[in-house]
Amino acid sequence: MADIDVERKVRDLLTEAGFSLTDAQVARFVDAYPHLRAAADRLFTVTEARYEEPAVIFSAT
């Protein structure tokens, strides 16, 4: 994450989502962002799941 400004990215994401947070709250998101981003990126490394549908889709049939 050295190539991006994590704080700027987090502030932009929170602003886009319509959140207005204190600096202390933003700092917690800034600390967590690299770990959450890495976890989200790892979801795409599971080759076997590449063409599967997300679990949020429910078929009643």
PDB file of N, CA, C, O and CB in Angstrom:
ATOM      1  N   MET A   1       0.823  -1.186   0.000  1.00  0.00           N
ATOM      2  CA  MET A   1       0.000   0.000   0.000  1.00  0.00           C
ATOM      3  C   MET A   1       0.874   1.260   0.000  1.00  0.00           C
ATOM      4  O   MET A   1       0.378   2.374   0.169  1.00  0.00           O
ATOM      5  CB  MET A   1      -0.940  -0.008   1.208  1.00  0.00           C
ATOM      6  N   ALA A   2       2.156   1.065  -0.189  1.00  0.00           N
ATOM      7  CA  ALA A   2       3.065   2.202  -0.152  1.00  0.00           C
ATOM      8  C   ALA A   2       2.865   3.140  -1.337  1.00  0.00           C
ATOM      9  O   ALA A   2       3.252   4.307  -1.277  1.00  0.00           O
ATOM     10  CB  ALA A   2       4.496   1.717  -0.120  1.00  0.00           C
ATOM     11  N   ASP A   3       2.263   2.638  -2.415  1.00  0.00           N
ATOM     12  CA  ASP A   3       2.129   3.461  -3.607  1.00  0.00           C
ATOM     13  C   ASP A   3       0.873   4.335  -3.598  1.00  0.00           C
ATOM     14  O   ASP A   3       0.686   5.138  -4.512  1.00  0.00           O
ATOM     15  CB  ASP A   3       2.120   2.583  -4.823  1.00  0.00           C
ATOM     16  N   ILE A   4       0.010   4.199  -2.590  1.00  0.00           N
ATOM     17  CA  ILE A   4      -1.149   5.079  -2.497  1.00  0.00           C
ATOM     18  C   ILE A   4      -1.163   5.790  -1.148  1.00  0.00           C
ATOM     19  O   ILE A   4      -0.569   5.323  -0.176  1.00  0.00           O
ATOM     20  CB  ILE A   4      -2.452   4.284  -2.701  1.00  0.00           C
ATOM     21  N   ASP A   5      -1.847   6.917  -1.108  1.00  0.00           N
ATOM     22  CA  ASP A   5      -2.043   7.648   0.141  1.00  0.00           C
ATOM     23  C   ASP A   5      -3.274   7.040   0.803  1.00  0.00           C
ATOM     24  O   ASP A   5      -4.404   7.363   0.435  1.00  0.00           O
ATOM     25  CB  ASP A   5      -2.213   9.212  -0.100  1.00  0.00           C
ATOM     26  N   VAL A   6      -3.058   6.165   1.774  1.00  0.00           N
ATOM     27  CA  VAL A   6      -4.145   5.408   2.395  1.00  0.00           C
ATOM     28  C   VAL A   6      -5.152   6.356   3.053  1.00  0.00           C
ATOM     29  O   VAL A   6      -6.360   6.165   2.915  1.00  0.00           O
ATOM     30  CB  VAL A   6      -3.585   4.414   3.435  1.00  0.00           C
ATOM     31  N   GLU A   7      -4.673   7.350   3.750  1.00  0.00           N
ATOM     32  CA  GLU A   7      -5.604   8.268   4.411  1.00  0.00           C
ATOM     33  C   GLU A   7      -6.488   8.981   3.390  1.00  0.00           C
ATOM     34  O   GLU A   7      -7.693   9.115   3.601  1.00  0.00           O
ATOM     35  CB  GLU A   7      -4.834   9.299   5.252  1.00  0.00           C
ATOM     36  N   ARG A   8      -5.903   9.434   2.299  1.00  0.00           N
ATOM     37  CA  ARG A   8      -6.683  10.118   1.264  1.00  0.00           C
ATOM     38  C   ARG A   8      -7.713   9.172   0.657  1.00  0.00           C
ATOM     39  O   ARG A   8      -8.855   9.566   0.418  1.00  0.00           O
ATOM     40  CB  ARG A   8      -5.757  10.673   0.163  1.00  0.00           C
ATOM     41  N   LYS A   9      -7.315   7.927   0.407  1.00  0.00           N
ATOM     42  CA  LYS A   9      -8.214   6.931  -0.164  1.00  0.00           C
ATOM     43  C   LYS A   9      -9.385   6.669   0.772  1.00  0.00           C
ATOM     44  O   LYS A   9     -10.537   6.638   0.341  1.00  0.00           O
ATOM     45  CB  LYS A   9      -7.460   5.625  -0.452  1.00  0.00           C
ATOM     46  N   VAL A  10      -9.088   6.481   2.056  1.00  0.00           N
ATOM     47  CA  VAL A  10     -10.132   6.216   3.045  1.00  0.00           C
ATOM     48  C   VAL A  10     -11.069   7.406   3.151  1.00  0.00           C
ATOM     49  O   VAL A  10     -12.288   7.235   3.166  1.00  0.00           O
ATOM     50  CB  VAL A  10      -9.517   5.896   4.419  1.00  0.00           C
ATOM     51  N   ARG A  11     -10.520   8.602   3.226  1.00  0.00           N
ATOM     52  CA  ARG A  11     -11.374   9.798   3.313  1.00  0.00           C
ATOM     53  C   ARG A  11     -12.261   9.924   2.081  1.00  0.00           C
ATOM     54  O   ARG A  11     -13.435  10.273   2.198  1.00  0.00           O
ATOM     55  CB  ARG A  11     -10.515  11.067   3.475  1.00  0.00           C
ATOM     56  N   ASP A  12     -11.716   9.647   0.911  1.00  0.00           N
ATOM     57  CA  ASP A  12     -12.509   9.708  -0.322  1.00  0.00           C
ATOM     58  C   ASP A  12     -13.640   8.681  -0.309  1.00  0.00           C
ATOM     59  O   ASP A  12     -14.771   8.994  -0.682  1.00  0.00           O
ATOM     60  CB  ASP A  12     -11.610   9.479  -1.543  1.00  0.00           C
ATOM     61  N   LEU A  13     -13.335   7.458   0.118  1.00  0.00           N
ATOM     62  CA  LEU A  13     -14.363   6.412   0.178  1.00  0.00           C
ATOM     63  C   LEU A  13     -15.468   6.779   1.170  1.00  0.00           C
ATOM     64  O   LEU A  13     -16.651   6.595   0.883  1.00  0.00           O
ATOM     65  CB  LEU A  13     -13.732   5.065   0.570  1.00  0.00           C
ATOM     66  N   LEU A  14     -15.081   7.292   2.321  1.00  0.00           N
ATOM     67  CA  LEU A  14     -16.072   7.668   3.332  1.00  0.00           C
ATOM     68  C   LEU A  14     -16.927   8.846   2.869  1.00  0.00           C
ATOM     69  O   LEU A  14     -18.134   8.879   3.108  1.00  0.00           O
ATOM     70  CB  LEU A  14     -15.377   8.015   4.651  1.00  0.00           C
ATOM     71  N   THR A  15     -16.300   9.801   2.212  1.00  0.00           N
ATOM     72  CA  THR A  15     -17.040  10.950   1.684  1.00  0.00           C
ATOM     73  C   THR A  15     -18.019  10.506   0.608  1.00  0.00           C
ATOM     74  O   THR A  15     -19.169  10.945   0.588  1.00  0.00           O
ATOM     75  CB  THR A  15     -16.073  12.003   1.119  1.00  0.00           C
ATOM     76  N   GLU A  16     -17.562   9.637  -0.287  1.00  0.00           N
ATOM     77  CA  GLU A  16     -18.419   9.121  -1.361  1.00  0.00           C
ATOM     78  C   GLU A  16     -19.621   8.371  -0.794  1.00  0.00           C
ATOM     79  O   GLU A  16     -20.710   8.408  -1.366  1.00  0.00           O
ATOM     80  CB  GLU A  16     -17.616   8.198  -2.291  1.00  0.00           C
ATOM     81  N   ALA A  17     -19.419   7.693   0.330  1.00  0.00           N
ATOM     82  CA  ALA A  17     -20.500   6.945   0.969  1.00  0.00           C
ATOM     83  C   ALA A  17     -21.414   7.849   1.787  1.00  0.00           C
ATOM     84  O   ALA A  17     -22.454   7.406   2.276  1.00  0.00           O
ATOM     85  CB  ALA A  17     -19.926   5.855   1.857  1.00  0.00           C
ATOM     86  N   GLY A  18     -21.033   9.108   1.938  1.00  0.00           N
ATOM     87  CA  GLY A  18     -21.871  10.063   2.662  1.00  0.00           C
ATOM     88  C   GLY A  18     -21.623  10.113   4.154  1.00  0.00           C
ATOM     89  O   GLY A  18     -22.446  10.646   4.899  1.00  0.00           O
ATOM     90  N   PHE A  19     -20.504   9.568   4.605  1.00  0.00           N
ATOM     91  CA  PHE A  19     -20.187   9.583   6.028  1.00  0.00           C
ATOM     92  C   PHE A  19     -19.426  10.847   6.404  1.00  0.00           C
ATOM     93  O   PHE A  19     -18.579  11.330   5.653  1.00  0.00           O
ATOM     94  CB  PHE A  19     -19.374   8.346   6.406  1.00  0.00           C
ATOM     95  N   SER A  20     -19.741  11.365   7.567  1.00  0.00           N
ATOM     96  CA  SER A  20     -19.023  12.510   8.124  1.00  0.00           C
ATOM     97  C   SER A  20     -18.508  12.078   9.491  1.00  0.00           C
ATOM     98  O   SER A  20     -19.262  12.025  10.462  1.00  0.00           O
ATOM     99  CB  SER A  20     -19.946  13.799   8.227  1.00  0.00           C
ATOM    100  N   LEU A  21     -17.218  11.770   9.555  1.00  0.00           N
ATOM    101  CA  LEU A  21     -16.640  11.199  10.772  1.00  0.00           C
ATOM    102  C   LEU A  21     -15.599  12.118  11.389  1.00  0.00           C
ATOM    103  O   LEU A  21     -15.066  13.017  10.738  1.00  0.00           O
ATOM    104  CB  LEU A  21     -16.018   9.847  10.475  1.00  0.00           C
ATOM    105  N   THR A  22     -15.325  11.866  12.662  1.00  0.00           N
ATOM    106  CA  THR A  22     -14.272  12.614  13.338  1.00  0.00           C
ATOM    107  C   THR A  22     -12.916  12.101  12.863  1.00  0.00           C
ATOM    108  O   THR A  22     -12.824  11.036  12.252  1.00  0.00           O
ATOM    109  CB  THR A  22     -14.402  12.491  14.884  1.00  0.00           C
ATOM    110  N   ASP A  23     -11.875  12.861  13.148  1.00  0.00           N
ATOM    111  CA  ASP A  23     -10.524  12.433  12.776  1.00  0.00           C
ATOM    112  C   ASP A  23     -10.142  11.126  13.459  1.00  0.00           C
ATOM    113  O   ASP A  23      -9.453  10.296  12.867  1.00  0.00           O
ATOM    114  CB  ASP A  23      -9.510  13.517  13.128  1.00  0.00           C
ATOM    115  N   ALA A  24     -10.584  10.938  14.701  1.00  0.00           N
ATOM    116  CA  ALA A  24     -10.281   9.691  15.420  1.00  0.00           C
ATOM    117  C   ALA A  24     -10.953   8.495  14.747  1.00  0.00           C
ATOM    118  O   ALA A  24     -10.358   7.423  14.638  1.00  0.00           O
ATOM    119  CB  ALA A  24     -10.737   9.792  16.893  1.00  0.00           C
ATOM    120  N   GLN A  25     -12.183   8.682  14.300  1.00  0.00           N
ATOM    121  CA  GLN A  25     -12.885   7.605  13.607  1.00  0.00           C
ATOM    122  C   GLN A  25     -12.215   7.292  12.268  1.00  0.00           C
ATOM    123  O   GLN A  25     -12.060   6.125  11.906  1.00  0.00           O
ATOM    124  CB  GLN A  25     -14.359   7.980  13.389  1.00  0.00           C
ATOM    125  N   VAL A  26     -11.829   8.311  11.549  1.00  0.00           N
ATOM    126  CA  VAL A  26     -11.146   8.123  10.268  1.00  0.00           C
ATOM    127  C   VAL A  26      -9.829   7.386  10.496  1.00  0.00           C
ATOM    128  O   VAL A  26      -9.465   6.509   9.713  1.00  0.00           O
ATOM    129  CB  VAL A  26     -10.895   9.488   9.566  1.00  0.00           C
ATOM    130  N   ALA A  27      -9.125   7.733  11.548  1.00  0.00           N
ATOM    131  CA  ALA A  27      -7.840   7.089  11.852  1.00  0.00           C
ATOM    132  C   ALA A  27      -8.005   5.585  12.036  1.00  0.00           C
ATOM    133  O   ALA A  27      -7.135   4.815  11.630  1.00  0.00           O
ATOM    134  CB  ALA A  27      -7.218   7.702  13.112  1.00  0.00           C
ATOM    135  N   ARG A  28      -9.100   5.164  12.637  1.00  0.00           N
ATOM    136  CA  ARG A  28      -9.345   3.724  12.812  1.00  0.00           C
ATOM    137  C   ARG A  28      -9.556   3.040  11.470  1.00  0.00           C
ATOM    138  O   ARG A  28      -9.075   1.927  11.256  1.00  0.00           O
ATOM    139  CB  ARG A  28     -10.567   3.489  13.715  1.00  0.00           C
ATOM    140  N   PHE A  29     -10.272   3.700  10.564  1.00  0.00           N
ATOM    141  CA  PHE A  29     -10.467   3.142   9.225  1.00  0.00           C
ATOM    142  C   PHE A  29      -9.146   3.118   8.455  1.00  0.00           C
ATOM    143  O   PHE A  29      -8.875   2.172   7.714  1.00  0.00           O
ATOM    144  CB  PHE A  29     -11.523   3.956   8.449  1.00  0.00           C
ATOM    145  N   VAL A  30      -8.337   4.143   8.627  1.00  0.00           N
ATOM    146  CA  VAL A  30      -7.031   4.204   7.956  1.00  0.00           C
ATOM    147  C   VAL A  30      -6.164   3.038   8.420  1.00  0.00           C
ATOM    148  O   VAL A  30      -5.483   2.413   7.607  1.00  0.00           O
ATOM    149  CB  VAL A  30      -6.318   5.560   8.241  1.00  0.00           C
ATOM    150  N   ASP A  31      -6.182   2.741   9.710  1.00  0.00           N
ATOM    151  CA  ASP A  31      -5.404   1.617  10.237  1.00  0.00           C
ATOM    152  C   ASP A  31      -5.900   0.278   9.687  1.00  0.00           C
ATOM    153  O   ASP A  31      -5.099  -0.614   9.409  1.00  0.00           O
ATOM    154  CB  ASP A  31      -5.465   1.605  11.767  1.00  0.00           C
ATOM    155  N   ALA A  32      -7.202   0.139   9.533  1.00  0.00           N
ATOM    156  CA  ALA A  32      -7.789  -1.129   9.100  1.00  0.00           C
ATOM    157  C   ALA A  32      -7.762  -1.324   7.586  1.00  0.00           C
ATOM    158  O   ALA A  32      -7.781  -2.460   7.113  1.00  0.00           O
ATOM    159  CB  ALA A  32      -9.206  -1.219   9.586  1.00  0.00           C
ATOM    160  N   TYR A  33      -7.718  -0.241   6.826  1.00  0.00           N
ATOM    161  CA  TYR A  33      -7.867  -0.322   5.369  1.00  0.00           C
ATOM    162  C   TYR A  33      -6.876  -1.273   4.687  1.00  0.00           C
ATOM    163  O   TYR A  33      -7.310  -2.096   3.880  1.00  0.00           O
ATOM    164  CB  TYR A  33      -7.712   1.046   4.782  1.00  0.00           C
ATOM    165  N   PRO A  34      -5.584  -1.205   4.966  1.00  0.00           N
ATOM    166  CA  PRO A  34      -4.655  -2.113   4.264  1.00  0.00           C
ATOM    167  C   PRO A  34      -4.992  -3.586   4.478  1.00  0.00           C
ATOM    168  O   PRO A  34      -4.862  -4.388   3.554  1.00  0.00           O
ATOM    169  CB  PRO A  34      -3.231  -1.853   4.726  1.00  0.00           C
ATOM    170  N   HIS A  35      -5.419  -3.947   5.676  1.00  0.00           N
ATOM    171  CA  HIS A  35      -5.763  -5.341   5.965  1.00  0.00           C
ATOM    172  C   HIS A  35      -7.049  -5.744   5.237  1.00  0.00           C
ATOM    173  O   HIS A  35      -7.136  -6.838   4.680  1.00  0.00           O
ATOM    174  CB  HIS A  35      -5.922  -5.553   7.486  1.00  0.00           C
ATOM    175  N   LEU A  36      -8.039  -4.858   5.245  1.00  0.00           N
ATOM    176  CA  LEU A  36      -9.301  -5.155   4.562  1.00  0.00           C
ATOM    177  C   LEU A  36      -9.117  -5.217   3.051  1.00  0.00           C
ATOM    178  O   LEU A  36      -9.719  -6.058   2.383  1.00  0.00           O
ATOM    179  CB  LEU A  36     -10.354  -4.106   4.914  1.00  0.00           C
ATOM    180  N   ARG A  37      -8.279  -4.320   2.508  1.00  0.00           N
ATOM    181  CA  ARG A  37      -8.028  -4.306   1.068  1.00  0.00           C
ATOM    182  C   ARG A  37      -7.324  -5.597   0.650  1.00  0.00           C
ATOM    183  O   ARG A  37      -7.662  -6.198  -0.370  1.00  0.00           O
ATOM    184  CB  ARG A  37      -7.179  -3.070   0.670  1.00  0.00           C
ATOM    185  N   ALA A  38      -6.340  -6.015   1.452  1.00  0.00           N
ATOM    186  CA  ALA A  38      -5.603  -7.244   1.144  1.00  0.00           C
ATOM    187  C   ALA A  38      -6.540  -8.457   1.206  1.00  0.00           C
ATOM    188  O   ALA A  38      -6.447  -9.355   0.370  1.00  0.00           O
ATOM    189  CB  ALA A  38      -4.416  -7.428   2.126  1.00  0.00           C
ATOM    190  N   ALA A  39      -7.435  -8.482   2.189  1.00  0.00           N
ATOM    191  CA  ALA A  39      -8.378  -9.595   2.308  1.00  0.00           C
ATOM    192  C   ALA A  39      -9.324  -9.621   1.109  1.00  0.00           C
ATOM    193  O   ALA A  39      -9.611 -10.690   0.571  1.00  0.00           O
ATOM    194  CB  ALA A  39      -9.182  -9.488   3.624  1.00  0.00           C
ATOM    195  N   ALA A  40      -9.802  -8.467   0.694  1.00  0.00           N
ATOM    196  CA  ALA A  40     -10.690  -8.397  -0.479  1.00  0.00           C
ATOM    197  C   ALA A  40      -9.946  -8.838  -1.736  1.00  0.00           C
ATOM    198  O   ALA A  40     -10.507  -9.545  -2.573  1.00  0.00           O
ATOM    199  CB  ALA A  40     -11.244  -6.961  -0.663  1.00  0.00           C
ATOM    200  N   ASP A  41      -8.710  -8.434  -1.870  1.00  0.00           N
ATOM    201  CA  ASP A  41      -7.920  -8.829  -3.042  1.00  0.00           C
ATOM    202  C   ASP A  41      -7.694 -10.337  -3.089  1.00  0.00           C
ATOM    203  O   ASP A  41      -7.664 -10.927  -4.169  1.00  0.00           O
ATOM    204  CB  ASP A  41      -6.575  -8.106  -3.040  1.00  0.00           C
ATOM    205  N   ARG A  42      -7.533 -10.968  -1.912  1.00  0.00           N
ATOM    206  CA  ARG A  42      -7.308 -12.415  -1.861  1.00  0.00           C
ATOM    207  C   ARG A  42      -8.516 -13.200  -2.350  1.00  0.00           C
ATOM    208  O   ARG A  42      -8.368 -14.343  -2.781  1.00  0.00           O
ATOM    209  CB  ARG A  42      -6.962 -12.840  -0.448  1.00  0.00           C
ATOM    210  N   LEU A  43      -9.704 -12.616  -2.292  1.00  0.00           N
ATOM    211  CA  LEU A  43     -10.897 -13.308  -2.785  1.00  0.00           C
ATOM    212  C   LEU A  43     -10.768 -13.654  -4.264  1.00  0.00           C
ATOM    213  O   LEU A  43     -11.362 -14.628  -4.728  1.00  0.00           O
ATOM    214  CB  LEU A  43     -12.141 -12.450  -2.558  1.00  0.00           C
ATOM    215  N   PHE A  44     -10.001 -12.867  -5.003  1.00  0.00           N
ATOM    216  CA  PHE A  44      -9.860 -13.087  -6.434  1.00  0.00           C
ATOM    217  C   PHE A  44      -8.749 -14.084  -6.769  1.00  0.00           C
ATOM    218  O   PHE A  44      -8.529 -14.392  -7.941  1.00  0.00           O
ATOM    219  CB  PHE A  44      -9.591 -11.774  -7.125  1.00  0.00           C
ATOM    220  N   THR A  45      -8.052 -14.588  -5.757  1.00  0.00           N
ATOM    221  CA  THR A  45      -6.967 -15.540  -6.005  1.00  0.00           C
ATOM    222  C   THR A  45      -7.422 -16.993  -5.923  1.00  0.00           C
ATOM    223  O   THR A  45      -6.639 -17.906  -6.189  1.00  0.00           O
ATOM    224  CB  THR A  45      -5.848 -15.309  -5.020  1.00  0.00           C
ATOM    225  N   VAL A  46      -8.679 -17.211  -5.557  1.00  0.00           N
ATOM    226  CA  VAL A  46      -9.211 -18.568  -5.463  1.00  0.00           C
ATOM    227  C   VAL A  46      -9.680 -18.988  -6.850  1.00  0.00           C
ATOM    228  O   VAL A  46     -10.793 -18.667  -7.266  1.00  0.00           O
ATOM    229  CB  VAL A  46     -10.379 -18.657  -4.417  1.00  0.00           C
ATOM    230  N   THR A  47      -8.823 -19.702  -7.554  1.00  0.00           N
ATOM    231  CA  THR A  47      -9.091 -20.079  -8.940  1.00  0.00           C
ATOM    232  C   THR A  47     -10.375 -20.876  -9.084  1.00  0.00           C
ATOM    233  O   THR A  47     -11.138 -20.672 -10.029  1.00  0.00           O
ATOM    234  CB  THR A  47      -7.936 -20.877  -9.493  1.00  0.00           C
ATOM    235  N   GLU A  48     -10.614 -21.784  -8.148  1.00  0.00           N
ATOM    236  CA  GLU A  48     -11.791 -22.647  -8.228  1.00  0.00           C
ATOM    237  C   GLU A  48     -13.097 -21.871  -8.128  1.00  0.00           C
ATOM    238  O   GLU A  48     -14.124 -22.338  -8.619  1.00  0.00           O
ATOM    239  CB  GLU A  48     -11.739 -23.687  -7.138  1.00  0.00           C
ATOM    240  N   ALA A  49     -13.082 -20.719  -7.515  1.00  0.00           N
ATOM    241  CA  ALA A  49     -14.300 -19.931  -7.311  1.00  0.00           C
ATOM    242  C   ALA A  49     -14.480 -18.851  -8.366  1.00  0.00           C
ATOM    243  O   ALA A  49     -15.394 -18.033  -8.264  1.00  0.00           O
ATOM    244  CB  ALA A  49     -14.282 -19.297  -5.939  1.00  0.00           C
ATOM    245  N   ARG A  50     -13.647 -18.837  -9.344  1.00  0.00           N
ATOM    246  CA  ARG A  50     -13.646 -17.758 -10.332  1.00  0.00           C
ATOM    247  C   ARG A  50     -15.002 -17.542 -11.005  1.00  0.00           C
ATOM    248  O   ARG A  50     -15.425 -16.401 -11.189  1.00  0.00           O
ATOM    249  CB  ARG A  50     -12.613 -18.041 -11.382  1.00  0.00           C
ATOM    250  N   TYR A  51     -15.674 -18.611 -11.369  1.00  0.00           N
ATOM    251  CA  TYR A  51     -16.931 -18.471 -12.110  1.00  0.00           C
ATOM    252  C   TYR A  51     -18.169 -18.795 -11.269  1.00  0.00           C
ATOM    253  O   TYR A  51     -19.263 -18.958 -11.809  1.00  0.00           O
ATOM    254  CB  TYR A  51     -16.904 -19.368 -13.324  1.00  0.00           C
ATOM    255  N   GLU A  52     -17.998 -18.886  -9.981  1.00  0.00           N
ATOM    256  CA  GLU A  52     -19.126 -19.173  -9.099  1.00  0.00           C
ATOM    257  C   GLU A  52     -19.942 -17.915  -8.847  1.00  0.00           C
ATOM    258  O   GLU A  52     -19.434 -16.799  -8.960  1.00  0.00           O
ATOM    259  CB  GLU A  52     -18.636 -19.762  -7.771  1.00  0.00           C
ATOM    260  N   GLU A  53     -21.221 -18.106  -8.501  1.00  0.00           N
ATOM    261  CA  GLU A  53     -22.080 -16.983  -8.167  1.00  0.00           C
ATOM    262  C   GLU A  53     -21.865 -16.619  -6.695  1.00  0.00           C
ATOM    263  O   GLU A  53     -21.539 -17.484  -5.881  1.00  0.00           O
ATOM    264  CB  GLU A  53     -23.578 -17.322  -8.450  1.00  0.00           C
ATOM    265  N   PRO A  54     -22.046 -15.357  -6.360  1.00  0.00           N
ATOM    266  CA  PRO A  54     -21.902 -14.960  -4.942  1.00  0.00           C
ATOM    267  C   PRO A  54     -22.931 -15.673  -4.071  1.00  0.00           C
ATOM    268  O   PRO A  54     -24.001 -16.050  -4.549  1.00  0.00           O
ATOM    269  CB  PRO A  54     -22.055 -13.425  -4.786  1.00  0.00           C
ATOM    270  N   ALA A  55     -22.615 -15.854  -2.824  1.00  0.00           N
ATOM    271  CA  ALA A  55     -23.500 -16.546  -1.904  1.00  0.00           C
ATOM    272  C   ALA A  55     -24.782 -15.768  -1.622  1.00  0.00           C
ATOM    273  O   ALA A  55     -25.724 -16.331  -1.065  1.00  0.00           O
ATOM    274  CB  ALA A  55     -22.778 -16.819  -0.616  1.00  0.00           C
ATOM    275  N   VAL A  56     -24.842 -14.512  -1.984  1.00  0.00           N
ATOM    276  CA  VAL A  56     -26.030 -13.703  -1.699  1.00  0.00           C
ATOM    277  C   VAL A  56     -27.188 -14.046  -2.623  1.00  0.00           C
ATOM    278  O   VAL A  56     -28.305 -13.577  -2.408  1.00  0.00           O
ATOM    279  CB  VAL A  56     -25.700 -12.225  -1.820  1.00  0.00           C
ATOM    280  N   ILE A  57     -26.944 -14.852  -3.642  1.00  0.00           N
ATOM    281  CA  ILE A  57     -28.004 -15.243  -4.568  1.00  0.00           C
ATOM    282  C   ILE A  57     -28.676 -16.507  -4.023  1.00  0.00           C
ATOM    283  O   ILE A  57     -28.015 -17.511  -3.759  1.00  0.00           O
ATOM    284  CB  ILE A  57     -27.436 -15.482  -6.017  1.00  0.00           C
ATOM    285  N   PHE A  58     -29.984 -16.438  -3.862  1.00  0.00           N
ATOM    286  CA  PHE A  58     -30.741 -17.571  -3.321  1.00  0.00           C
ATOM    287  C   PHE A  58     -31.801 -17.981  -4.320  1.00  0.00           C
ATOM    288  O   PHE A  58     -32.606 -17.160  -4.760  1.00  0.00           O
ATOM    289  CB  PHE A  58     -31.387 -17.219  -1.954  1.00  0.00           C
ATOM    290  N   SER A  59     -31.797 -19.214  -4.666  1.00  0.00           N
ATOM    291  CA  SER A  59     -32.808 -19.745  -5.568  1.00  0.00           C
ATOM    292  C   SER A  59     -33.774 -20.608  -4.754  1.00  0.00           C
ATOM    293  O   SER A  59     -33.358 -21.605  -4.164  1.00  0.00           O
ATOM    294  CB  SER A  59     -32.155 -20.567  -6.730  1.00  0.00           C
ATOM    295  N   ALA A  60     -35.028 -20.247  -4.716  1.00  0.00           N
ATOM    296  CA  ALA A  60     -36.032 -20.971  -3.935  1.00  0.00           C
ATOM    297  C   ALA A  60     -36.469 -22.255  -4.618  1.00  0.00           C
ATOM    298  O   ALA A  60     -37.233 -23.029  -4.040  1.00  0.00           O
ATOM    299  CB  ALA A  60     -37.238 -20.089  -3.690  1.00  0.00           C
ATOM    300  N   THR A  61     -36.008 -22.493  -5.813  1.00  0.00           N
ATOM    301  CA  THR A  61     -36.419 -23.705  -6.527  1.00  0.00           C
ATOM    302  C   THR A  61     -35.458 -24.837  -6.321  1.00  0.00           C
ATOM    303  O   THR A  61     -35.663 -25.927  -6.856  1.00  0.00           O
ATOM    304  CB  THR A  61     -36.556 -23.430  -7.995  1.00  0.00           C
TER     305      THR A  61
END
